[in-house]
């Protein structure tokens, strides 16, 4: 799975230097830093640091203290992250791991997150897998109750969230709503998922009756951020055979994603 970091365009050094300054101020003690401090932490010449800081100040991202000539981040910096949600974050972190998983399994995988009454595919290896039967899975919506990813999410999310989701599903007017209105059946299904330690589907999704999948949740800080599946043709193998063959690699991929999420949240560089 090609990395999104590869680009034919030349590196813009001044932009990288400006971002490095913002990062250095953000990590500085007490949230402020002098030009000398920033020069030392970034390796940039003091004249370059001052020139870049003046640009950042004119754009409203940093401010200078007149009392001690130090620099602090300005409130406008928060606008840079307003549109970046956990869904985009997990997609970025997981992308290279999905590529590695594809090399191991060959069958495609989808990374999906909860989105209302569906699981929304955020990243996928379908377009790169020679065994893929759907090249355009990105941003596709998958029913919660009839897919392995949705079942994995419901089985391991908090009870409060699960009840809210099931109430939302039951209020609908489709096949999924009919199933959600049968709490005993839903409970039985989710209990089975927890007992076996992974979720499955074998063609229950009417739109994809030839497809089967196994899935596991991606956990972070006590919650479920999303789910990762392995998708295959029903006629190729049973879900039991798929679990025996692919669960170890799927678990290893999820462990790596969860480790990268922790590192990213702590401000560590991930590769």
SERO-4910 file (N, C-alpha, C, O; in steps of 0.05 Angstrom, whole numbers):
BEGIN
 pado doro    nc1    nc2    nc3   cac1   cac2   cac3    cc1    cc2    cc3    oc1    oc2    oc3
  Unk    A     17    -24      0      0      0      0     18     25      0     31     29     20
  Unk    A     19     41    -21     37     63    -23     34     83     -1     11     88      8
  Unk    A     56     94      8     55    114     29     46    141     18     53    149     -4
  Unk    A     29    155     34     19    181     25     41    202     28     37    225     19
  Unk    A     65    195     40     86    214     43    102    218     17    116    238     15
  Unk    A    101    199     -2    116    201    -27    103    222    -45     78    221    -49
  Unk    A    118    240    -56    108    261    -73    129    269    -93    153    269    -87
  Unk    A    120    276   -117    139    285   -138    148    314   -134    165    324   -148
  Unk    A    135    329   -115    141    357   -112    164    362    -93    168    346    -74
  Unk    A    180    383    -98    203    388    -81    195    396    -52    174    407    -48
  Unk    A    213    390    -34    209    396     -6    210    427     -2    229    440    -12
  Unk    A    191    438     13    191    467     19    204    471     46    191    468     66
  Unk    A    229    479     45    245    480     69    235    501     89    234    497    113
  Unk    A    226    524     79    217    546     96    192    537    112    188    545    135
  Unk    A    174    522     99    150    512    112    158    493    134    147    494    157
  Unk    A    176    475    128    185    455    149    198    470    172    194    462    195
  Unk    A    213    490    167    226    505    189    205    520    206    208    521    231
  Unk    A    185    531    193    164    545    208    149    525    226    143    531    249
  Unk    A    143    502    215    129    481    231    146    471    254    137    466    276
  Unk    A    172    469    249    191    461    270    191    481    293    193    473    316
  Unk    A    189    506    287    188    527    308    162    524    324    163    526    349
  Unk    A    140    520    311    114    517    325    116    493    344    107    494    367
  Unk    A    128    471    334    131    447    350    149    452    374    144    443    396
  Unk    A    171    467    369    190    472    391    177    490    413    182    485    436
  Unk    A    162    510    405    149    527    424    128    510    440    126    513    465
  Unk    A    114    493    426     94    476    439    106    458    460     93    452    481
  Unk    A    130    448    456    143    430    474    161    443    494    173    430    512
  Unk    A    163    469    493    181    484    511    169    486    539    145    484    543
  Unk    A    187    488    559    178    491    587    161    516    590    169    537    581
  Unk    A    139    513    604    121    535    610    108    547    585     94    567    587
  Unk    A    112    535    561     98    544    538    110    569    525     97    581    508
  Unk    A    134    576    532    147    599    519    176    593    514    188    575    526
  Unk    A    188    608    495    216    603    488    228    628    476    214    643    462
  Unk    A    253    633    481    268    655    469    279    647    442    279    624    435
  Unk    A    288    667    427    300    661    401    324    643    405    329    625    389
  Unk    A    340    648    426    363    631    431    355    602    437    367    583    427
  Unk    A    334    599    453    324    573    459    315    558    433    321    535    429
  Unk    A    300    572    417    290    560    392    312    554    372    311    533    358
  Unk    A    332    570    372    355    565    354    369    540    363    378    523    347
  Unk    A    372    537    389    386    513    400    370    488    396    381    467    389
  Unk    A    344    489    399    327    465    397    322    456    368    317    433    363
  Unk    A    322    475    349    317    469    321    342    467    304    341    455    282
  Unk    A    364    478    314    388    479    298    389    500    277    407    500    260
  Unk    A    369    518    278    368    540    258    384    564    268    386    569    292
  Unk    A    394    580    249    409    604    257    389    624    269    366    625    262
  Unk    A    399    640    288    381    659    302    367    678    283    344    685    287
  Unk    A    382    687    263    369    705    243    346    692    229    325    704    224
  Unk    A    350    667    222    328    651    209    304    648    227    281    651    219
  Unk    A    310    642    253    289    639    273    273    664    276    248    664    276
  Unk    A    287    687    278    273    712    281    256    719    257    233    728    260
  Unk    A    266    714    233    251    720    209    226    702    207    204    712    200
  Unk    A    228    677    214    205    659    213    185    666    235    161    666    230
  Unk    A    195    674    258    176    681    280    161    707    273    137    709    280
  Unk    A    173    725    259    159    750    251    137    743    231    115    755    232
  Unk    A    142    724    214    121    715    195     98    702    210     75    707    205
  Unk    A    105    683    228     85    669    244     69    689    261     45    685    266
  Unk    A     83    709    271     69    729    288     50    746    271     27    751    279
  Unk    A     58    753    247     41    769    230     16    753    221     -5    765    215
  Unk    A     19    727    219     -4    710    212    -21    703    236    -42    691    233
  Unk    A    -12    710    260    -28    706    284    -24    680    298    -39    673    316
  Unk    A     -3    664    291      1    638    304     19    639    328     18    621    345
  Unk    A     36    660    331     52    663    355     50    693    363     42    710    348
  Unk    A     57    698    388     58    725    398     84    729    414     94    710    426
  Unk    A     94    753    413    119    759    428    113    775    453     97    794    453
  Unk    A    126    767    475    123    781    500    142    805    500    166    802    497
  Unk    A    130    828    504    147    852    504    165    854    529    185    868    529
  Unk    A    157    839    550    172    841    575    199    826    574    219    836    585
  Unk    A    199    803    560    224    787    560    232    777    532    251    761    529
  Unk    A    218    787    512    224    780    484    221    750    478    234    740    460
  Unk    A    205    736    494    200    708    489    176    705    471    160    724    467
  Unk    A    173    681    460    150    676    441    133    653    452    142    634    464
  Unk    A    107    657    448     86    638    457     68    632    433     65    648    415
  Unk    A     55    609    435     35    602    415     10    620    419      3    626    442
  Unk    A     -3    628    397    -27    643    399    -52    625    396    -49    602    387
  Unk    A    -75    635    403    -99    619    403   -105    609    374   -118    588    372
  Unk    A    -97    623    354   -103    615    327    -92    588    320   -102    575    301
  Unk    A    -71    579    334    -59    553    329    -80    531    331    -79    511    317
  Unk    A    -99    534    349   -120    514    353   -136    509    328   -147    487    324
  Unk    A   -139    529    312   -154    526    287   -142    506    268   -156    495    251
  Unk    A   -116    501    271   -102    482    254   -112    453    259   -109    436    241
  Unk    A   -122    448    282   -131    421    289   -161    417    291   -171    396    297
  Unk    A   -176    439    286   -205    437    289   -218    416    272   -237    403    281
  Unk    A   -208    411    248   -220    392    230   -208    364    231   -215    346    217
  Unk    A   -188    361    250   -174    335    252   -186    319    275   -181    326    298
  Unk    A   -202    299    268   -215    283    288   -200    257    293   -181    251    280
  Unk    A   -210    241    313   -197    215    318   -199    197    294   -182    180    290
  Unk    A   -220    201    277   -223    184    254   -201    189    234   -190    170    222
  Unk    A   -193    215    229   -171    221    212   -145    212    224   -127    203    210
  Unk    A   -143    215    250   -118    207    264   -113    178    262    -90    170    255
  Unk    A   -133    161    267   -128    132    266   -123    123    237   -108    105    232
  Unk    A   -135    137    217   -130    130    189   -100    135    182    -87    119    170
  Unk    A    -90    158    191    -62    165    186    -43    145    199    -24    136    187
  Unk    A    -49    139    224    -31    121    239    -32     93    228    -11     79    227
  Unk    A    -55     83    220    -59     55    212    -50     50    183    -45     27    176
  Unk    A    -49     70    166    -45     67    138    -21     49    131    -25     30    116
  Unk    A      3     54    142     25     37    134     23      8    145     33    -11    132
  Unk    A      9      5    167      5    -22    178    -13    -39    160     -9    -63    157
  Unk    A    -34    -26    149    -51    -40    130    -35    -50    106    -40    -72     96
  Unk    A    -17    -33     97      0    -42     75     17    -67     81     19    -85     65
  Unk    A     27    -67    105     43    -91    114     25   -115    117     33   -137    109
  Unk    A      1   -111    127    -18   -133    130    -26   -145    102    -28   -169    100
  Unk    A    -29   -128     83    -35   -137     56    -13   -155     45    -19   -175     32
  Unk    A     12   -148     50     34   -164     40     34   -192     53     43   -211     40
  Unk    A     24   -194     77     23   -219     91     -1   -236     83      2   -260     79
  Unk    A    -25   -223     80    -49   -238     76    -58   -240     47    -71   -260     39
  Unk    A    -52   -220     31    -60   -217      3    -90   -209      1    -97   -192    -14
  Unk    A   -107   -222     17   -135   -214     18   -137   -185     28   -120   -177     45
  Unk    A   -157   -170     20   -159   -142     28   -169   -138     57   -182   -156     68
  Unk    A   -164   -115     68   -173   -107     94   -184    -79     94   -177    -63     77
  Unk    A   -203    -74    112   -215    -47    115   -212    -38    144   -216    -53    163
  Unk    A   -204    -13    147   -204      0    173   -230     18    173   -233     35    156
  Unk    A   -247     13    193   -272     28    194   -277     39    221   -267     29    241
  Unk    A   -292     61    223   -300     73    248   -330     77    249   -343     77    228
  Unk    A   -340     80    273   -369     84    276   -378    111    265   -364    131    269
  Unk    A   -400    111    250   -410    136    239   -441    134    239   -453    125    219
  Unk    A   -453    142    261   -482    140    263   -491    111    265   -484     97    285
  Unk    A   -506    102    246   -517     75    246   -501     56    228   -510     34    221
  Unk    A   -476     64    221   -460     48    203   -431     49    211   -423     65    228
  Unk    A   -416     30    200   -387     31    201   -377     44    175   -385     35    153
  Unk    A   -361     65    177   -351     79    153   -322     70    147   -305     72    165
  Unk    A   -317     61    123   -290     53    115   -272     77    112   -277     94     95
  Unk    A   -252     78    129   -233    101    128   -208     96    112   -198    113     98
  Unk    A   -198     71    114   -175     63     98   -180     34     89   -195     19    102
  Unk    A   -169     27     66   -174      0     55   -150     -8     37   -137      9     26
  Unk    A   -146    -33     35   -126    -43     16   -139    -57     -8   -125    -70    -24
  Unk    A   -165    -52    -12   -179    -65    -34   -166    -58    -61   -163    -76    -78
  Unk    A   -159    -33    -65   -150    -26    -92   -122    -37    -97   -113    -37   -120
  Unk    A   -108    -47    -77    -81    -57    -80    -80    -88    -79    -60   -100    -86
  Unk    A   -102   -100    -71   -102   -130    -69   -109   -143    -95   -129   -136   -107
  Unk    A    -94   -163   -104   -101   -178   -128   -126   -195   -124   -137   -205   -144
  Unk    A   -133   -199    -99   -157   -215    -94   -182   -198    -88   -203   -209    -80
  Unk    A   -180   -172    -92   -202   -155    -85   -224   -157   -106   -219   -161   -130
  Unk    A   -249   -155    -97   -272   -156   -114   -287   -129   -114   -307   -126   -128
  Unk    A   -277   -110    -97   -288    -83    -96   -265    -63    -94   -252    -62    -74
  Unk    A   -261    -48   -115   -238    -30   -116   -245     -3   -103   -226     12    -96
  Unk    A   -270      3    -98   -277     29    -88   -291     27    -61   -315     35    -59
  Unk    A   -277     17    -41   -289     13    -15   -286     38      3   -300     40     23
  Unk    A   -267     55     -3   -262     78     14   -287     95     17   -301    101     -3
  Unk    A   -294    102     42   -317    118     49   -344    103     45   -365    116     46
  Unk    A   -343     77     41   -367     61     39   -379     57     67   -364     54     87
  Unk    A   -405     56     69   -418     51     94   -427     22     97   -437     10     78
  Unk    A   -421     10    120   -427    -18    124   -446    -21    147   -443     -8    168
  Unk    A   -467    -38    145   -486    -41    167   -473    -53    192   -457    -72    190
  Unk    A   -480    -43    214   -468    -51    240   -474    -80    247   -457    -96    255
  Unk    A   -499    -88    243   -508   -114    253   -502   -137    234   -504   -161    241
  Unk    A   -495   -131    209   -491   -152    189   -463   -154    178   -458   -169    159
  Unk    A   -444   -140    190   -416   -141    182   -398   -148    206   -405   -142    229
  Unk    A   -376   -160    201   -357   -168    222   -347   -143    237   -344   -143    261
  Unk    A   -342   -121    222   -331    -97    235   -352    -85    253   -346    -77    276
  Unk    A   -377    -83    244   -398    -73    261   -403    -89    285   -408    -79    307
  Unk    A   -403   -116    282   -407   -134    305   -384   -132    325   -389   -133    349
  Unk    A   -360   -129    315   -337   -126    333   -340   -100    349   -334    -99    373
  Unk    A   -348    -79    335   -351    -53    350   -373    -56    371   -368    -48    394
  Unk    A   -396    -67    364   -418    -69    384   -410    -88    407   -419    -83    430
  Unk    A   -395   -108    401   -388   -128    422   -370   -116    443   -371   -123    466
  Unk    A   -352    -97    435   -332    -88    454   -333    -58    461   -316    -49    476
  Unk    A   -352    -44    450   -355    -16    459   -369    -16    486   -377    -37    496
  Unk    A   -371      7    499   -383      9    525   -413      2    524   -426      5    503
  Unk    A   -424     -8    546   -452    -15    546   -470      9    540   -490      7    525
  Unk    A   -462     32    551   -478     56    546   -479     63    516   -500     69    505
  Unk    A   -456     62    503   -455     68    474   -470     47    458   -484     54    439
  Unk    A   -467     22    466   -481      1    451   -511      4    452   -525      1    432
  Unk    A   -522     11    476   -551     15    478   -560     38    462   -581     37    449
  Unk    A   -544     60    461   -552     83    445   -552     76    415   -570     84    400
  Unk    A   -532     61    406   -530     53    378   -554     35    371   -566     39    350
  Unk    A   -560     16    388   -582     -3    382   -609     12    382   -627      5    366
  Unk    A   -612     32    399   -637     48    398   -639     63    372   -661     64    360
  Unk    A   -617     73    362   -616     87    337   -623     68    314   -639     76    296
  Unk    A   -612     45    314   -617     25    294   -646     16    294   -659     14    273
  Unk    A   -657     12    318   -685      2    320   -705     23    310   -727     16    303
  Unk    A   -697     48    310   -715     69    301   -717     71    270   -732     87    260
  Unk    A   -701     55    256   -700     56    227   -723     40    215   -741     31    229
  Unk    A   -721     37    188   -743     23    174   -731      3    154   -743     -2    133
  Unk    A   -709     -9    161   -696    -28    143   -692    -55    157   -702    -59    180
  Unk    A   -679    -73    144   -675   -100    155   -658    -99    181   -663   -115    199
  Unk    A   -640    -81    182   -623    -77    206   -641    -69    230   -636    -77    252
  Unk    A   -660    -51    224   -678    -42    245   -695    -65    257   -699    -67    281
  Unk    A   -703    -83    239   -719   -106    248   -703   -124    267   -713   -134    287
  Unk    A   -677   -127    260   -660   -143    277   -655   -129    303   -655   -142    324
  Unk    A   -650   -103    303   -645    -88    327   -668    -88    347   -664    -85    371
  Unk    A   -692    -93    336   -716    -94    354   -719   -121    367   -739   -126    381
  Unk    A   -700   -139    363   -701   -165    376   -676   -167    395   -657   -180    388
  Unk    A   -678   -155    418   -654   -153    436   -643   -180    444   -619   -182    447
  Unk    A   -659   -200    446   -649   -227    454   -631   -238    433   -610   -249    439
  Unk    A   -638   -234    407   -622   -244    385   -596   -228    383   -574   -240    378
  Unk    A   -598   -202    387   -574   -185    386   -555   -193    409   -530   -196    404
  Unk    A   -565   -197    433   -549   -205    455   -535   -231    450   -512   -235    456
  Unk    A   -550   -250    440   -539   -277    434   -516   -275    414   -496   -288    417
  Unk    A   -520   -259    393   -499   -255    373   -474   -243    385   -452   -252    379
  Unk    A   -477   -222    400   -454   -208    411   -440   -225    433   -416   -224    436
  Unk    A   -455   -240    448   -443   -259    467   -425   -279    453   -404   -286    462
  Unk    A   -434   -289    430   -419   -308    414   -393   -295    405   -371   -307    405
  Unk    A   -395   -270    396   -371   -255    387   -350   -254    409   -327   -259    405
  Unk    A   -359   -246    433   -341   -244    456   -329   -271    464   -305   -272    470
  Unk    A   -345   -292    463   -335   -318    470   -313   -328    452   -292   -339    460
  Unk    A   -317   -324    425   -297   -333    407   -274   -314    403   -253   -321    392
  Unk    A   -277   -289    412   -255   -270    412   -252   -255    387   -232   -240    384
  Unk    A   -270   -258    368   -269   -243    343   -297   -243    330   -313   -260    337
  Unk    A   -302   -224    312   -328   -222    300   -327   -233    271   -305   -233    259
  Unk    A   -349   -243    261   -351   -254    234   -376   -245    220   -395   -237    233
  Unk    A   -376   -248    194   -401   -248    179   -397   -266    155   -375   -268    144
  Unk    A   -418   -280    147   -417   -299    125   -440   -294    105   -456   -311    101
  Unk    A   -440   -270     94   -460   -264     74   -486   -253     84   -505   -251     69
  Unk    A   -487   -246    110   -512   -235    122   -518   -208    110   -542   -200    110
  Unk    A   -498   -193    102   -503   -167     89   -514   -173     61   -500   -183     44
  Unk    A   -539   -165     57   -553   -172     32   -538   -161      7   -539   -174    -14
  Unk    A   -526   -139     10   -512   -127    -14   -486   -141    -20   -475   -138    -42
  Unk    A   -476   -158     -1   -451   -171     -5   -453   -200      3   -438   -210     21
  Unk    A   -471   -215     -8   -477   -242      1   -455   -262     -6   -454   -284      6
  Unk    A   -437   -256    -24   -416   -274    -31   -391   -270    -14   -371   -284    -16
  Unk    A   -393   -250      4   -369   -241     19   -371   -251     48   -392   -251     60
  Unk    A   -348   -258     59   -346   -264     88   -322   -248     99   -306   -238     84
  Unk    A   -321   -245    125   -300   -229    138   -297   -236    167   -316   -246    180
  Unk    A   -274   -231    178   -269   -232    206   -258   -205    215   -245   -191    199
  Unk    A   -263   -197    240   -255   -170    248   -249   -169    278   -259   -186    293
  Unk    A   -233   -150    286   -226   -145    313   -227   -115    319   -223    -99    300
  Unk    A   -231   -107    344   -232    -78    350   -204    -67    354   -185    -81    361
  Unk    A   -201    -41    350   -176    -26    356   -182     -9    381   -199      8    381
  Unk    A   -167    -14    402   -172     -2    428   -152     21    433   -129     20    424
  Unk    A   -161     41    448   -143     63    456   -155     76    480   -178     86    480
  Unk    A   -139     77    501   -146     91    526   -174     82    536   -190     99    544
  Unk    A   -178     56    537   -203     45    548   -227     46    530   -248     36    538
  Unk    A   -224     56    505   -247     57    487   -240     43    461   -218     33    457
  Unk    A   -260     42    443   -256     30    416   -256     52    396   -275     67    393
  Unk    A   -233     54    381   -231     75    361   -242     66    334   -251     82    318
  Unk    A   -240     40    329   -249     30    303   -245      0    302   -240    -13    323
  Unk    A   -247    -12    278   -244    -40    275   -228    -46    249   -229    -30    230
  Unk    A   -215    -68    249   -199    -77    226   -209   -105    218   -211   -123    235
  Unk    A   -214   -109    192   -224   -135    183   -205   -147    162   -187   -134    152
  Unk    A   -211   -172    156   -199   -186    133   -223   -196    117   -240   -210    128
  Unk    A   -224   -190     91   -247   -196     75   -239   -218     54   -218   -216     42
  Unk    A   -257   -237     50   -251   -259     31   -277   -270     19   -299   -264     29
  Unk    A   -275   -285     -2   -298   -297    -14   -307   -322      2   -290   -338     11
  Unk    A   -333   -324      6   -344   -347     22   -335   -374     10   -329   -393     25
  Unk    A   -335   -375    -16   -328   -400    -29   -299   -408    -27   -291   -431    -32
  Unk    A   -282   -388    -19   -254   -393    -17   -247   -409      9   -228   -425      9
  Unk    A   -261   -403     30   -256   -416     56   -278   -409     76   -294   -390     71
  Unk    A   -280   -425     97   -299   -419    118   -288   -397    137   -263   -392    136
  Unk    A   -305   -385    153   -294   -365    172   -276   -378    192   -257   -366    202
  Unk    A   -281   -404    199   -264   -418    218   -236   -421    206   -216   -417    220
  Unk    A   -234   -429    181   -208   -431    167   -194   -404    165   -170   -402    169
  Unk    A   -210   -383    159   -198   -356    157   -187   -347    184   -166   -336    186
  Unk    A   -202   -353    206   -193   -346    232   -167   -360    239   -149   -348    250
  Unk    A   -166   -386    233   -141   -401    239   -117   -390    223    -95   -389    234
  Unk    A   -122   -383    198   -100   -373    181    -92   -344    187    -68   -338    187
  Unk    A   -112   -327    191   -107   -299    190   -109   -283    217    -99   -261    219
  Unk    A   -121   -295    237   -123   -281    263    -96   -273    275    -94   -250    285
  Unk    A    -76   -290    274    -50   -281    286    -39   -256    273    -30   -238    286
  Unk    A    -40   -255    246    -31   -231    232    -48   -207    237    -39   -184    240
  Unk    A    -75   -211    239    -93   -189    245    -88   -178    273    -88   -154    276
  Unk    A    -85   -196    292    -79   -187    320    -53   -172    321    -51   -151    335
  Unk    A    -33   -181    306     -7   -168    306     -9   -140    294      3   -121    304
  Unk    A    -24   -138    273    -28   -111    260    -42    -92    279    -35    -69    281
  Unk    A    -63   -102    293    -77    -85    311    -60    -76    335    -61    -53    344
  Unk    A    -43    -95    345    -25    -88    366     -6    -66    357      1    -48    373
  Unk    A      3    -68    332     21    -47    322      7    -20    319     18      1    325
  Unk    A    -18    -21    309    -33      4    307    -37     16    334    -34     41    337
  Unk    A    -45      0    354    -49     11    381    -24     22    393    -25     43    406
  Unk    A     -1     10    387     25     20    397     31     47    383     41     65    396
  Unk    A     25     49    358     30     74    343     11     96    352     19    119    353
  Unk    A    -13     89    360    -32    108    370    -22    120    397    -23    144    401
  Unk    A    -12    102    414     -1    111    440     23    130    435     25    151    448
  Unk    A     41    122    417     65    138    412     57    165    400     68    186    407
  Unk    A     38    165    382     29    190    369     16    208    389     21    232    389
  Unk    A     -1    197    407    -14    213    427      6    226    447      2    248    457
  Unk    A     29    212    451     49    222    469     69    240    456     88    249    468
  Unk    A     64    246    430     82    264    416    107    252    405    125    266    397
  Unk    A    109    225    406    133    211    396    131    209    366    110    208    354
  Unk    A    155    207    354    156    203    325    150    174    318    162    156    330
  Unk    A    132    170    299    126    142    291    135    139    262    134    157    246
  Unk    A    144    115    256    154    109    229    141     84    218    147     76    195
***
